[in-house]
Amino acid sequence: MRQSARILFNAGVMFGRMALTFGVGLYATRVLVNLLGHADYGVLATLGATGTLLVFVGRGLNASAQRNLAHEIGRSDQDRLEAVFASTLVLFLAMSAAVLLLGVLIEPLVIRAIQIPPGREAAASRVFLLTLLNLIAIMATTPFRAVVNARQAMGQVAAFDLLRSTLSLASVLLLFVVEGDSLVLYAMFLLLGALVRCLAMALLCAWRFPESRPRLSKVSFSELGRVSRFAGWATLLNVGYQFYNQAAIVLLGLAFSPVVTAAYAIAMRVAGYQNNFARVLPRVVQPAMTTLEARGERSNVQLLALLTSKYACLGVLFFVVPLMLETEGILRLWLDDYPPQSPLFVRMAMTWLTIHVASSGFDRAVYAHGNLARYAIGTTALWAFALGLAAFWLFALDLPAWTTPATILASVLAQIPLRVGYAGRLIGLGYGVWARETLLKIFVPTCVGLVPAWFAHTSLEDAWPRYLAVLAGYAVAAAPAIWLFSVGAPEKRAIREFGASSVRRLRARLR
């Protein structure tokens, strides 16, 4: 299969997966918030964020494993490929043990630090430990998932994501039939689901991909060093992501009641759905971009950086614009009752993520190139400053909770020149090309779609038919504008060829 056809196919698979899991996730969150209540849901979000901060190193190792595996696939070096996997697996197992020990040691400090409703301290302690075990189980099997991504086997990725959503929904529904503390039971069911999913992933990978069969003899100190160095810089880079995501929840949990934290957690859940959609194309393109970089095909890397930024942002705007206009009404439909600051937090979170997506292809280009050092240092410094500033607003000046997402939004804007400038120098692209080929082609169809969407928003009664009209108005106007203005001639040709070949294969199978 040609690389362009593979990217289109994998993108279609991942968007299909997202469409199936999106509704499941919305329903599960609605039921969970109603079952636990705002206070317990806020406690769950704070403890989950704290546990996630403990395993942020795993994100860096995962990025390093996937990048190095895809690089060796591009070089067609099977021995190095097996050595990278074996070395990565050893690193993840060692890190899992270290995180477990650290989590057990700091658990009393965490429980004393965060605001927990009276009488819920023992439940919170058990939930923290169960959440920690959940994260460790996922971390230990991350190298297998890295192999699947590096091999661009997105069908398998989609299948396991569907399994995860199904098990998460089952964890919520079981609360109706199993008696006990719902908060503790939910954390326990999530852990059992994670164990099932991780075991299935490891067994299937070992069967499909020979390099993912553990071989201690393949562990190489040189590969351990190479993977660890890239992982170190990738970890610094991922710290920035944790600052504006998980650490912000912890800050709000320290400064305000669990109801405020619950409002921010709801915004992060919405942003998570947006991020899942926005990450589809960068996630599909990343291994392909790394493979092309390993082969020396720089012009194709440049093209993928621009196209990824453009189409990922255009795609996410199809639900960001309607949701920004109808935030309160959609939250009512989803949750019935929601914490007071949820609409403001949701709008801010969607804004900063949309801005981030507009340069996501350049971020992937840095990973494909492999030179992360300066990019990681600059990004980490920016996010550390943002987190410190947010803490200053809350604890020194006693400012309201909205200052935290506002600070994050400003930091995302400040990060754009760093990302585009640094990645552009690595792969030979300038600001002007990005502005012309990405920003302009995002801005024009968005404005076209916004006109009928705003008209529907201001002229119809506040009810679900208006929300559908806003969505339809934006889609009907923006889609043809994108095809006419934003999609280039080579891209249209590739889409038509992929569509024609897909129809031919389907007809052949039906005969």
Buried (B, 14 or more C-beta within 10 A) or exposed (E): EEBBBBBBBBBBBBBBBBEBBBEBBBBBBBBBBEBBBBBBBBBBBBBBBBBBBBBBBBBBBBBBBBBBBBBBBBEEBEEBBBBBBBBBBBBBBEBBEEBBEEBEEBBEEBBEBBBBBEEBEEBBBBBBBBBBBBBBBBBBBBBBBBBBBBBBBBBBBBBBBBBBBBBBBBBBBBBEEEEEBBBBBBBBBBBBBBBBBBEBBBEBBBEEBEBBEBBEEBBBEEBBEBBBBBBBBBBBBBBBBBBBBBBBBBBBBBBBBBBBBBBBBBBBBBBBBBBBBBBBBBBBBBBBBBBBBBBEBBEBBBBBBBBBBBBBBBBBBBBBBBBBBBBEBBBBBBBEEBBEBBBBBBBBBBBBBBBBBBBBBBBBBBBBBBBBEBBBEBBBEBBBBBBEBBBEBBEEEEBBBBBBBBBBBEBBEEBBEBBBBBBBEBBEBEEEBBEEBBBEBBEBBBEBBBEBBBEBBEEBEEEEEBBBBBBBBBBEBBBEBBEEEBBBEEBEEBBEBBEEBBEEEEEEEEE
